[in-house]
Every structure is written in structure tokens, then in C-alpha cells.
């Protein structure tokens, strides 16, 4: 005897107006679509994950691991070496430290001025750009001071291959200097975006974090070089 299987009930699909509350406008939360109904994309930009913010943390982690590896190599090399040569760190490096710390202050002032401009509290970003240029100038002064420190070492007869200690000194300062060059490139990018009035707050925050981090790395390196050399 044949058995009749009843067909499943057919339900009418809800219309777009039922699926997305708010008179059919997308973005009020019913459809889980992060798009504002009235087209205010700025709020989404402020709270959505930023690729530049994520990327900068990945980059800082990689830089930290690199300098940690260099530090471990130096400690191991010094512990088992009889040819380790102690020398006095060039005095200009202490002045360089002050210059780099001041550059962090000027960058922070610029960041707050730009934030005020984005919030509509400042009519023009001209003042903020001056602080960015000051940070850029101080960064260039830091690189010039690093080169002057190398010249002081060369005047003492200390070159890259003179001893393990001088080799590590040149490597540490050169690698950090290259990262400072990257930070300067980031500042130039921020300045260009600011002048065109298309600067995102996440981009500015990423550049600021990178610069402040390189300041902290330099203070660490200076202390380590002073203690080990």
C-alpha cells in the first residue's frame, strides 16, 4: 500500500522592509550590516577595526623580537669573549636622546591639534602641521647626531670590525636609525594626507605609536650600551 508523504509547508519570505527595520533602510542593526542608514560613514570609521592599527601592532611586535634577539646575541658574545673592548659612548648620543624625546612631545601636540580639527574645534589644521614639521626636523637632527657619534668612534680608531663591542654598537645604532627613517617616511605621509584633508585618525594614531615606540627603544638601547660597553 503506497504511503503519501505530505509536502513541507511553504512560508512566504519576508520582504526587505520586514528584514531590515526602519522603512527598508539598511544599517539599523536588524540586518547586522555595519552601514549607517543616513550615510554617516565617519562613525563607522571611528569604531571599525583599522588595517593600519592592526598592522602597526604586528610591526612593533616584530621589531621588539628583533632587538631582543640582538640583545641576547650580544650578551652571549660578551660572556664568552676575551676580545671584548670597552669604550666610552659618544657624548652626543645623550643629546640625541633629549632631541628624540622632545620630538615625541611635539608629535603628541600635533596629534591632539589634529584631533581637535577632526572634531570641528579648530577651523584649520595649519598649526597642527607646524608641529608635525617640528617633529620631522627633530627626527632628522637625531639621524645627524647618530652620524656624528659614528665619526667620534672612528676618531678613536673604533670601526665596525675593530672588536665585537664596536660591531654591536654600529649594528644597534644603524638598525635603529633605519627604523627612524621609516618613522620619518610615515610622518611625511601623514603631513601629505593632512594637507589634502583626507587624513584618517587611525593613520595618525599608527604613526604616533610607531614614533613613540622607537623613542622607548632608543632609551633602552642607550641604557644597555652604557651598561655593557
Secondary structure, DSSP 8 states (H G I E B T S, - for coil): ---------------HHHHSTTTT-TTSSTT-----TT--HHHHHHHS--HHHHHHHHHHHHHHHHHHHHHHHHHHHHHT-S--------THHHHHHHHHHHHHHHHHHHHHHHHHHHTTSSS-SHHHHHHHHHHHHHHHHHHHHHHHHHHHHHHTT--TTT-HHHHHHHHHHHHHHHHHHHHHHHHHHHHHHHHTT---HHHHHHHHHHHHHHHHHHHHHHHHHHHH-
